[in-house]
């Protein structure tokens, strides 16, 4: 049985990942700043800003799923968000390197492209957005995700560690769809995130699929659903909010998403199974 350490395992996504790993017969060690009630695994209280704590807690792990981070640029001062996310990722990768752990899965975000929290809003260069689209962040949260991915690439160059960074869209749990519903008919409601989302169960599945994917390097993958977070056709959304984008690299006939997840499907053998419309009906 493989031992998987999950940092931030007591958080929103972390709890889903931990439970899914346990169901699949993994030995799970949850690392977080506080105890998480009701999770059926060993737990260690760890501060990811402390390399020594991490190196001790990760002993015996075969792989790491790193989800401990401030999840959005709200609620904390920006310097604190940047420092927490960047140093936490560095320390996890450094500790894994010291212990000879060869696979790390990291939680990144589509915020790394810059649209979601832009101080000066701007349009994509082309659509749908794939992993080659420029990262043009204007604030600390999204930039912290870019730095995390660059740090992963550095560790691969250093010792060949394989790191999969998962660029999650808005992560939606089943209980949240009813609240989100009120914005589904308004073109501008989720425009800044390009109407992108991923069901939390699909996000957890992507984390687990990344543990054994045939990856040799540091790769970043868009983890998004197969539809938009809107009742309106994609072309109507674009006409209303992004008419300046002329480089459309596929046909949009229905509610196709504006972030491409095709590379994740190919590399992970992963496919989203859940849609908001199914949950609401």
C-alpha positions in Angstrom: 0.0 0.0 0.0 1.4 3.4 -1.0 1.6 6.1 1.6 0.4 9.5 0.4 0.9 12.7 2.4 -1.7 15.4 1.8 -0.8 18.9 2.9 -3.9 21.0 3.6 -5.8 17.8 4.0 -8.3 19.4 6.3 -9.3 22.1 3.8 -12.2 22.1 1.3 -10.5 20.1 -1.5 -8.2 18.3 0.9 -10.9 16.5 2.7 -12.4 15.2 -0.6 -8.9 14.0 -1.6 -8.2 12.3 1.7 -11.5 10.5 1.7 -11.1 9.4 -1.9 -7.6 8.1 -1.2 -8.8 6.1 1.8 -11.6 4.6 -0.3 -9.0 3.5 -2.8 -7.0 1.7 -0.1 -4.1 4.2 0.2 -2.3 4.8 3.5 -2.9 8.5 4.0 -1.1 11.0 6.3 -2.9 14.4 6.6 -0.7 17.4 7.3 -2.3 20.6 8.3 -2.1 23.5 10.8 -5.0 22.1 12.9 -6.8 18.8 13.5 -9.6 17.9 11.0 -12.5 16.1 12.7 -14.0 13.0 11.1 -11.2 12.1 8.6 -10.1 8.4 8.8 -6.4 8.8 8.6 -3.3 9.7 10.6 -2.9 13.4 11.1 0.2 15.5 11.9 0.0 19.2 12.9 2.5 21.0 10.5 3.3 24.5 9.6 4.5 24.5 5.9 6.6 27.6 6.6 8.9 25.4 8.6 11.1 23.1 6.5 12.1 21.0 9.4 8.6 20.2 10.4 7.8 19.1 6.8 10.9 17.0 6.5 10.0 15.2 9.7 6.3 14.8 8.8 6.9 13.5 5.3 9.2 10.6 6.3 7.8 7.4 5.0 5.7 9.0 2.3 5.9 7.7 -1.3 4.3 10.8 -2.8 2.9 14.2 -1.7 -0.3 16.0 -2.7 0.3 19.6 -1.7 -2.9 21.6 -1.2 -1.9 23.7 1.8 -2.3 27.3 0.6 -4.3 30.5 0.9 -7.0 29.7 -1.7 -7.8 33.2 -3.0 -6.6 36.8 -2.7 -9.2 37.7 -0.1 -9.1 37.7 3.7 -5.4 38.1 4.1 -2.8 40.9 3.2 -1.3 40.2 -0.2 2.3 39.9 1.1 1.1 37.2 3.6 -0.7 35.3 0.8 2.4 35.4 -1.4 4.8 34.5 1.3 2.6 31.6 2.6 2.0 30.1 -0.9 5.5 30.5 -2.3 7.4 29.4 0.8 5.0 26.6 1.5 5.5 25.1 -2.0 9.2 25.6 -1.8 9.5 23.8 1.5 7.3 20.9 0.5 9.4 20.4 -2.6 12.7 20.8 -0.7 11.6 18.3 2.0 10.5 15.8 -0.7 13.8 16.3 -2.4 15.8 15.6 0.8 13.7 12.5 1.5 14.0 11.1 -2.1 10.3 11.4 -2.8 9.9 11.3 -6.6 6.3 12.5 -7.2 4.6 15.7 -5.9 1.2 16.9 -7.0 0.7 20.6 -6.4 -2.5 22.7 -6.3 -2.2 25.6 -8.7 -4.9 27.8 -10.2 -6.1 29.2 -13.5 -5.6 32.5 -11.7 -2.0 32.2 -12.9 -3.2 33.5 -16.3 -4.1 36.8 -14.7 -7.8 37.3 -15.7 -9.5 36.4 -12.5 -8.1 39.1 -10.2 -6.7 41.6 -12.7 -6.5 45.2 -11.4 -6.6 46.3 -15.1 -9.0 43.9 -16.8 -7.8 42.4 -20.1 -8.9 39.8 -22.6 -7.3 36.5 -23.4 -4.9 36.4 -26.4 -6.9 33.5 -27.8 -9.6 31.0 -26.9 -9.9 28.4 -25.5 -7.0 29.0 -23.2 -4.5 26.1 -23.1 -1.4 25.7 -20.9 0.8 27.7 -23.4 -1.2 30.9 -23.0 1.0 33.7 -21.4 0.7 34.1 -17.7 0.0 37.8 -17.1 -0.8 38.3 -13.5 -1.1 41.7 -11.9 -1.4 40.6 -8.2 0.3 38.4 -5.6 -2.1 35.5 -5.4 -2.0 34.5 -9.1 1.7 35.2 -9.2 2.3 33.0 -6.3 0.9 30.1 -8.4 3.2 31.0 -11.3 6.2 31.0 -8.9 5.1 27.7 -7.4 5.2 26.1 -10.9 8.6 27.6 -11.7 9.9 26.2 -8.4 8.6 22.8 -9.4 10.6 23.1 -12.6 13.7 24.0 -10.7 13.5 20.9 -8.6 13.0 18.7 -11.6 16.2 20.2 -13.1 18.0 19.6 -9.8 17.2 16.0 -9.2 14.6 14.7 -11.7 11.6 15.0 -9.4 8.3 14.7 -11.3 5.8 17.4 -10.3 2.3 17.8 -11.6 0.8 21.3 -11.0 -3.0 21.3 -11.3 -4.4 24.6 -12.4 -7.9 24.4 -10.9 -10.8 26.6 -11.9 -13.3 27.6 -9.3 -13.8 24.5 -7.3 -17.5 23.9 -6.6 -18.9 21.4 -4.1 -22.4 19.9 -4.7 -23.9 22.0 -1.9 -22.7 25.2 -3.5 -24.5 24.9 -6.8 -27.8 26.2 -5.5 -26.0 29.4 -4.3 -24.2 29.8 -7.7 -27.4 29.3 -9.6 -28.5 32.9 -9.3 -25.7 34.0 -11.6 -26.1 31.4 -14.3 -28.3 33.5 -16.5 -26.2 36.7 -16.3 -23.4 37.0 -18.9 -21.2 39.1 -16.6 -21.6 37.2 -13.4 -18.6 34.8 -13.8 -16.9 36.7 -16.7 -13.7 37.4 -14.9 -13.1 33.6 -14.4 -14.3 33.0 -18.0 -17.2 31.0 -16.6 -14.9 28.2 -15.6 -15.4 25.7 -12.8 -14.6 22.2 -11.8 -16.7 19.9 -9.5 -14.8 19.2 -6.3 -15.1 15.4 -6.9 -13.5 15.8 -10.3 -10.8 17.9 -8.8 -10.0 15.2 -6.2 -10.0 12.6 -8.9 -7.4 14.7 -10.9 -5.2 14.8 -7.8 -5.2 11.0 -7.5 -4.8 10.4 -11.2 -1.7 12.6 -11.1 0.0 10.3 -8.6 0.6 7.6 -11.2 0.5 9.5 -14.5 3.3 8.9 -17.0 5.0 12.3 -16.3 8.7 12.8 -16.4 9.3 16.5 -15.6 7.4 19.4 -14.2 4.1 19.9 -16.0 1.1 22.2 -15.4 -2.4 21.1 -16.4 -5.7 23.0 -16.6 -8.3 21.2 -14.4 -11.7 22.5 -15.5 -15.1 21.1 -16.3 -16.5 20.3 -19.7 -19.0 23.1 -19.7 -19.3 26.7 -18.6 -20.8 28.0 -15.3 -23.6 29.6 -17.3 -27.0 28.8 -18.8 -26.1 30.8 -21.9 -24.2 29.6 -25.0 -20.5 30.3 -25.0 -20.7 32.4 -28.2 -23.3 34.6 -26.4 -21.0 35.0 -23.4 -18.1 36.0 -25.6 -20.2 38.5 -27.6 -21.3 40.2 -24.4 -18.0 40.3 -22.5 -15.1 39.5 -24.7 -16.0 40.7 -28.2 -12.4 41.8 -28.8 -11.1 38.2 -28.9 -10.9 37.2 -32.5 -8.5 34.3 -32.3 -11.0 31.5 -31.7 -9.3 28.1 -32.1 -12.3 25.9 -32.0 -16.0 26.2 -32.8 -18.3 27.0 -29.9 -21.7 25.6 -30.6 -23.0 25.0 -27.1 -21.7 25.7 -23.6 -18.2 24.6 -24.3 -15.6 25.7 -21.8 -13.1 28.5 -22.4 -10.2 26.7 -20.7 -9.0 23.7 -22.5 -8.6 20.6 -20.4 -7.5 18.3 -23.2 -3.9 18.0 -22.0 -5.1 16.9 -18.6 -7.3 14.3 -20.2 -4.5 13.0 -22.3 -1.8 12.9 -19.6 -3.8 11.8 -16.7 -6.5 9.7 -18.3 -8.9 11.9 -16.4 -12.3 13.1 -17.5 -14.8 15.3 -15.5 -17.8 13.3 -14.5 -20.0 16.0 -12.9 -21.8 19.1 -14.3 -23.7 21.8 -12.4 -26.8 21.2 -14.5 -27.0 17.6 -13.4 -26.7 18.6 -9.7 -29.5 21.2 -10.0 -31.9 18.9 -11.8 
